[in-house]
Amino acid sequence: MRELPVTARVYVGCAALAAALCTAPAIRLGAAAPWSGALALAALYGLCERLRRCPLTEGLRRRAGGAGGPAEESGSFPQGWATPVLLAGALLLPPPLAALTAVPGALLARAAAPWPAVRRLWHAAELALACWTAGQVFGVFRPFGRHALSAPHFPILLLPAAAASAAFCAVLAALDGGVLAAAERHPVRTAWRGLLPRSLGPHLVHGLAGLMMAVLWRSVYGPPAALLVLLPVYLSCWVFAQYHRERAAHQATIRALVQAVDIKDRYTRGHSERVGRASVMIARELGMAQDRLEVLRFAGILHDVGKLGVPTRLLRKDGPLTPEERRIIELHPEYGHEIVRGIGFLGEARAAILHHHERVDGRGYPYGLTGRQIPEFARVVAVADAFDAMTSTRSYRRARPVPAAVAELRRCAGAQFDPRMVRALAAALHRHGWHPDEVTAGEPDPGLPAARGNVPPVRAPRSGAGRGGVR
């Protein structure tokens, strides 16, 4: 078992100390504080954490990713359904007590290896800090006293509850990014990327559920009525888990195909993943709809899957290819289309796999399409494919600098490439840069020398069709 980095220990220790300082004022609240409500909410949150292991839901967890596996750790299993309990506590209780409600359940919750004890302490600390912050924000924005948590004031309380939920989410995102950098050694520039946007929407929904719980808790029906709010929240999380399981199956299918290509044509290891990333950069610059971005990424990742149908001796041949061998390799788009034709979720990606070697002047293959006859996804992938081929070191030549590759793409725009796609890639690179080392296509092949970044193991020089550059 690898050792927890010192920076991570210090980070978790500081978070735990901050949480202790936030909860310490609860001691001075005295007997007049709503201790019974705090204990009830803490017990309810702890029960929700334990219910994740009940027989009714254990099968779902195993199918979603395995006990303690990636699916559960990433929140795909319906564990977020307990969050409204914490947010209800932030609305009902003084901030120090609200912070305390999260601690018992978090400390007793299941934690994955390695370092399960540290994970529990971290989980308790970050939730306590998030609850304390949410309580403070609600107190600032609340237009009435806490006794005003009632049905007539529900619409007025929506804004303070949303602000508290956003603060809860922001604290978790900030702390999680820090622990990714400290414990998992994520690059600092990417550790926080996407954490807040991905989680803000669900937390706002949970905040609404927490407000409903708080209002029912203070109503004439009492705490038992508040429990009814958790049922639809749980069902929504269960539906999301089903979606996540299906998406994980899609990702596993793509990953298996890419790994098969990488094993067969090892010198382009990582190329497919980088083409997928560059394709998404182009699509975002063009303003494509979000639902098309993932399909386009699949198209980029799988554009060379047809190499599975090409004899391995040709892919690894040293020296130039004969015209007949070249014709065989140029069949790989059609092979790829046949391989993925029955995979329904790929949608437009299938046409991109078939046509990504077409040229806008009609001199490409396999069908010699011209201009807009070539599917849009195929025009995007063609530019991304050529760009990564030119900026990657191959056995027969060194990588070109990014500006030189972009200049070559511009030179070939209008003949080989769609000028619109070339302009989009150039604009995206100017805005975001190109970081190929952030993208990999799987674990290194143990039978090969280790490569650095996107530089494959060095082999004897060779030449032939379809080997990088603009083709």
Disulfide bonds with the S-S distance in Angstrom:
none
